[in-house]
Amino acid sequence: MADELIDIFDEDMNLLGTAMKSQAHREGLWHKTFHCWLAQKAPDGKIMLWLQLRSHDKDIFPNKFDISAAGHIKAGEEVKDGYRELKDELGLKLAKDDIVKLFTAKEIYEAGNVKNREFQMVYVAMIDGSPYKAVINPDEVAGLYEVNIDEFIDLMNGKLKNIEAKGIKRNNDSTYTLEYRRMTKDDVAPHDYYGKALDMIKRYAENQ
């Protein structure tokens, strides 16, 4: 994955300077990331949530279902500039004003040589259409799926052992397969903020 220059902070989010993303992950330097969850309201009123399947090449949470689109905030950027990830990863042409800030979360993750300390800026946006029509970036994303948000909430709360996810998965020959699969909680990238985020996303989507 491409390296990039990012701003680094102390644990109270005071700007300290800049560093390469690889250095931040290696040394555990605090930095900001952009998380955008995409939701849509189905004709029957159900709220559907889009999840990306992370590439197997990712340093963090490879081959896991995760946020619809996410990325690092580059040095000098405003957080909301992270909306470019929607186009870079999924080929979606949403405007900056289409995304709505929910909250900021702090997360620490360490595994192997990765020491990740993030201020996660969490956003939501409503989307029309189907994940099957997205143009996913093969260098970043292995697939894109949709799930019923109520079922996903129950999955993350341990009330369900698995749920159905449907979407597209990229094959080794660069073709895409329409796929229905059962998703378990272990298939999902672990984040501390799921309960808060999913409740806010559902309420926001229901009011749109």
N, C-alpha and C positions, 0 to 999 in steps of 0.2 A: 504494500500500500504506500502511496506517496507520502513523503514526509512534508511538514509545513511548519512555518514559524507561527507560534501562538503566544498570547500574553500569559504570564504566570502571576500567581497571587499568593498571599499568605492565607491562613485558614479563616480569616475574617474578610476575605475578598478585597484586600488592599493590593493594588497593583504593585508588583515588584520589578517587572521587566519583561523580557521575552526569552523564549527558548524554543528549540525544535520540539515537535510533538514526540518524537522518539526519546528525546532526553527527558521530557516531562514524565513519560510512562516508565522510563528506566529509573529515575530518581525520586518519583513520587511527588512531583511538583503540582500544586493546585492550579487548575485551569478551567475554562468554561466550555461547555458543550451545549449544542442546540438539539432538543428533542421535540419532534412534531408528530403528534398522533392524528391520524386521519380517520374520520368517521362519516357515515352516511346513514340517512333514514330510509329504510326500505318502504315500499308501498303499503305493507301491512303494519307500519309503525315501528317495527323492530330496528334497533340501532346496530349497525354492522361496523366493526372495527377492522382496519387494515393492519396487518403485521408483515414485516419483511423477514425473510429467512437470510441470516447473515452468511456471507461467504466463508468457505472453509479456510481462507487465507487470513482472516481477521486475527489480530493478536488477542483480542478480548471477545469472549463468547462466540467462537466460530461455530457455524452450523446450528445456531439457536434462533428461535423466533424472537423478534425484538420490536422496538419502536418502528412506526411506519417509515420514518426518515429521520436521520440524525447525523451529526457531524461536529467537528471542532470549530470553534470561533477563531478565525485567523487574527493575527496581531493587528491591532488598530481597528478591527471591525466592531460595529454595533452587534449586539446579540441577535437582533431580529434579521440581520443580514444572513443568518444561517438558513433562511428560507430557501436559499439557492440549492440546498440539499434535496429539496423536493424535485427539482429539475435534474440535478446531477445524478441522483440515485434512481428516480422513478420516471423521469421524463415528463413531469407534471408542470404546467405553466400557471402556477398560482401566484398572485401578487402578494407583496409584503403585507398589505392590509387584510389579506384573507386569513391570516393566522392570528390567533388570540392567545395571549400569555395566561397561563394558569398559575404557576408558582415556580419557585426555585428550590431545588433539592441538593443536598450534599451526599456524595457517595464515595466510599473507599472500597477498592477491590484490589486484591493482591493474589497473584498466581504465577508461579515460575519466575521469570525475569520481569514481569509486569507489576508495577506499583502505580495504580491509577487512582488519582484523587481529583474528583470533578465537582464543579458547581454546575448542576444540570438545569438549564433553562427550559421549562416544559411548556409546550404550546399545543393547541388543538386547531384543526381546520376541518371544515365540512367539504366533502368531495362528492361529485356526481360520477356515475358510470361504474365500470367494473375493473377490478384489478387485472383482469385478463388483457386489458387494452393498454396497460402501462408499458412504458419502454424502459426496462430495468437495466441498470449499468452492471455488466457482468463482472467488473473489477470490484464492485462493492456489495452487490446483492445477488443471492442465489435463487430467490423466489419471492413472490408476493401473494399473500393470502388474506381472506376475510373470515372473520368469526363473529358470531353473535355476542355482543358485549355482555349480556346477562350471563351467558354460559361461560364466557371468559372470566368474569368476576367469580363465579362459583368454582371454576377450575383453580384460580389463584387462591381462593379461600379454603380449598381442600374439600369442598362439597361435592365436586365431580372429579372422577379419576381421569377422564379424557373427554374431549369435545371434537366436533368436526371442524376442520379448516379446509377451505377450498380456494384454489388459486392456480398460479403458474409456477413451475419450477424449471430452472435452466439445466439442460443436459450437458454432458461433456462435449458433445459435438455442436454446441452453441444453438441447438434448437430448444424449443420450450414445450413442456408437457402440461396439459390441463390435469390437475391433480386434486383428488379428495383424500384427505388423510386424517387420522386420529392424532390429536395433539395432547400430550400430557404436560403436567407442570414442569417436569424435568426437561422438556423440550424448549422451555421459555427462558430467555436470559433473565437472571435474577436482578431485580431492582427493588430498593426499599420502599419506593413510593407508589406501588401499584394501587393499593387501597384508596388512597387519596385521589390519584389521577383518574382512575376508572370511574369513581363516583362523580367527579367534576365533569369528565368527558360526557358521561351519560346524561347528566342534567343539562349541559350545554346543548347537546345534540337534540334532545327532546324539545327544546324551546326554539329551535330553528325552523 
